[in-house]
Amino acid sequence: MFPLRVGAASILVEKASPDDLLAAIVKFGATVAFTAPTAYRAMLAKLAAHDIFSLRKCVSAGETLPKTTFEAWLAATGIKILDGIGATEMLHIFIGSPEHEIRPGATGKPVPGYEARVLDAEGNELPPNTIGRLAVRGPTGCRYLADKRQRQYVQDGWNITGDTYLMDADGYFWYQARSDDMIVSSGYNIAGPEVEAALLEHPAVAECGVVAAPDEERGQIVKAYVVLRPGYSGDAAATKMLQEHVKATIAPYKYPRTIAYVTQLPRTQTGKLQRFELRRMAADAASHKLAS
């Protein structure tokens, strides 16, 4: 809708892999790129072979934008990636930041015309720096017809997006996880994306995905699926190294108690991490361990 609104041209590519995107940017002289954080990370290693001087803006959505990806892209291109969150039901990004207000790691503030707040399970607004459910409302939206999801998605006029957030004292919203992706281990609430961001700060980690794995003692444990960079081996020493790194970067109780090394992560065609597939893999592995 945005190109139609401002009278701009848009390029819709059949395939949206990093190689395809870079080739399209060069071929058509694209000035604004929209893709997921994973694609930006993958394109970093390929920039030397493509002249993308035409780009002036880069927009990220679909999954949380890690601070490490933001900083690496800025260092390589001089462009600050604009992060944002939207929803199919809202038809529009409703939280983001203009370049001069970006705080790396934060999604941003409500887009003009929209309101956002963080609620508890009973629908009460929570104070700043408290984790809860994201609720938004604004000039766009749709409703489910003859579908029970309508009662779950719209409550007291607010759209409950299914995301867990906190809002800081300055009104910036910080993504924690999809509400159904929160890991509850021994009573602690742990956000998988926070652990992922910590792992991505280590030079050995190319990609990672963090989910809950069933555990008899703790209910759930933090499990990380890691793609290593060339030159690193997925052995016990690497696992201890990454675990200690996470303990030193964020709260120690959030470290991944299990790390599985894989050659690639399950993703959608647009590069979005399929956490449900990782959860299935973790559940299967736990079942196999119990059976043996």
N, C-alpha and C positions, 0 to 999 in steps of 0.2 A: 504493500500500500504506500510506503513512503516515496518510492520513485514516482508513482502516479501523482502523489500530492504535490511534489515540487517540480514535476516536469523533467525528471532525470531518466536516463537510460539504465536498465538493469540487465545483468548477465546471469542467466540461470544455466548452470552446467549440469550435464547428464550425470557425470560422476564427480564427486566432491572430495577425492583424495587430496592430500597435500600436493602431490605432483600435478594433479589436474588444476588445482586452484592457482598454483604458481604460474602454470602455463597460461591460464585464462587471464590472470592479472597482466602478464606481459603482452599477450596477444591483443587485448582490448584496451589496454591502458587504464585499467580500473583504478578509481580513486578511493573507493571505500570497500573494505572487505568484511564480510560477515561469516564467522565460522566458530567452531568450538575450541576451547583451550587446548585440547589434544592436538588439533591440526596446527595451531600456532607453534606448539612445541616441536612437532615433526618438521615443520617448514624451516625452523631455525637452522638445521643441519644442511639445508639445501639452498639457502639464500645466495651463496657465492655463485651458483650456476644460473641464477635468474636475476634480471635487472627489474626490480619492482619500484623504481623511483617514482612512478605515477601515484603510488599510494599516499594518501594524506590522513586517512582515518582507518582504524581497525576496531571492529565491534565483536565482542565475545558473548555468547549465551549458550544455553543448553546444559551446562554444568558449571560448577564453581570455578572461578579463575584463580589459580594459585599465585601467590605473590612472586614465587620464583619464576613463573612463566611470564608474568607482567614485566619483571625487571630484566629478564633475558631478552625479551622482544624489544624493550625500550633501548637496551644497550646495542642491539644489533641493527635496529632500524631508525631509532630516534622517535618512534611513534608510541604514545601511551595507549594501550588497549582500553577501550571503553567497555566496562563490564555492565551487565544488566540481567534482570530476571523478569520474565513474563509468564504467561500461561495461555494455553489454547483457549480456555474459557474467557479470558480477558481480552484476547485479540491484540495485545499490545504489551510492550515492556513497561512495567510500572515502578521499578526501582532502578536507578542508575546514577551516573555522575558525569557532568561535563568535565573536560580535561583539567580545568583549573581547580576542580574540587575533588579530584580522585584521591582516595586513600588506598594504596595497594593492599589487597586482601579483603577490603570491604566491597559489598555490592554497590552501596551508595545511599542516596536519599530518594524519597518518593518523587517520581516525575511530576512536574506541575499538572494539576488537575486530578491527581490521585492522592489518596490517603493510605497510610499503612500503620499498623500497630502490632505489638506482640501480645498474645493472649495466653492465659492458662487453660487448663482442661475444661473449666466451667465458663469460659468466655470472658473472664475479667482481664482488663488491661494490666500488664506487668510493668514494674519499674525498669528503668534503664539497666543494662548489663545483666538481665535475667533471661535465661533461655526459655522459649515458649513457641507457640504456633503463630505463624505469620498470617495476618488478615489484611486484606486490601479492599478498597472500593474506589470507583471512579466513573468516568463517562462511557466506558466500554464494558462489554460483558455479554454473556449469553446464559441461557438456562437449559437444564436437562428436562426434557418433556417425558412424563410418565416414567421417571427413572428415580430410584431412591437416592442416587448420588446428589440430587438437587438439595435435599435436606442436609446432607453432609457438607456440601460445598458452600452453600449460602446460609449463614446463621446471623440473624438480627441485622440483615442488610450488608454484612461483611462477607467477602469471598475468602474462604479458608483454603489456602493454596496447597496444603500438604507438605509445607516446608517448615523446618525448625530454624529459628533465627534468634539473634539478640540485637537490641538497639542500644548503642552507646549513649553517653551523656550528651553528645553533640548531634544526635539524630541520625547517625550513620547505621545502616543495617548490615549485620555480619552473618553470613550464611553458616549454618552448622551442619545440616544434613537434611535429606528428605525425612519427613517425620517417621516413616516406616523403615528408615535406614539407621536410626539411632541404635547404638549398641549398649545394652544394659548388662554390665558385668559386675557381679557381686554388689549390686545396688548402685554402682556408678553409671552415669549417663555419659557415653563417649561418642563423639561425632566422627564417623569414618573419614570425611574430607579433611578434618584437622590432622589426623594421623597421616593421611596421604601427603598433605602439604609438608609435614615434617620430614617424611621419607624422601620427598623430591628435592629437599635441600642437600641431600647427600650426593656426592659426585658419582657414586656407584649406581644410582637409580635412574633409569631412563623413563620408566612408567611404573605406575602401581595402582592397585585398587584395594580398598580395605572394607571388610564386611564382618558381620557377626558369624561366629561358628558355634554350634551347640556344644555345651560343656556340662558334664554332670555336676561338677563341684560349684562352678560359678554361674551356671545358667547359660551364659554366653561368654565367649572370649573374643578378643580382637585378632582377626586373621588378615594378613597382608599377602596379596599376590603381587610379585615384583618381577619386572623385566629389567635385567641388569645391563649396564653398558658394556661394550667390548672390553676385555681385559680383566673382568671380575668373574669369580666363580661362586655359584650358589651353594656353598658348603657351610658347615657349622660355624666356622670363623666369621663368615660374612653375615650370618644370622645374628650372632652376638654383636658384631660391629653395628649393624643397623638398629638392633634393639637398644643398645647403649646410646646411639645417636638420638633416637626418639625420646628416650628418658631424659636426655640432657636438653632437648629442644622444647618439649611440652611437659605436662604433668607426668611423672614417672608411671602412674597407674594406667596410663593410656597406651603404653607400648604394646606392639603386636606380640602376643605370646607364641604365635605360630606364623612362620613365613614360608610361603610356597613360591618357588622360582619357576616362571613360565616364559615361553618365547614370545607370547603375545597375549593381550587381554581381549575379552569379548567386547565388541563395540558395534554400534549401529552404523548404517551407511554414512551418517554425518559425523561419525567419530565419537559419539557419546558413549561413555562407559556403561555397559549393561550389568549393573550391580546385582540384579535379580539372578543372572547367570552365575555370578561369583558366589552368591548365597547358596545356590543349588549345588555348586561344586563343593563348597564348604560343608554343607549338610551331608552330601554323599561321602565325603572323606571321613566325617565324624562317624557316620553309620558303619563304614567299613572298618574303622578303628575299633568300634565297640564289638563288632561281629568277630574280629580276630582276637 
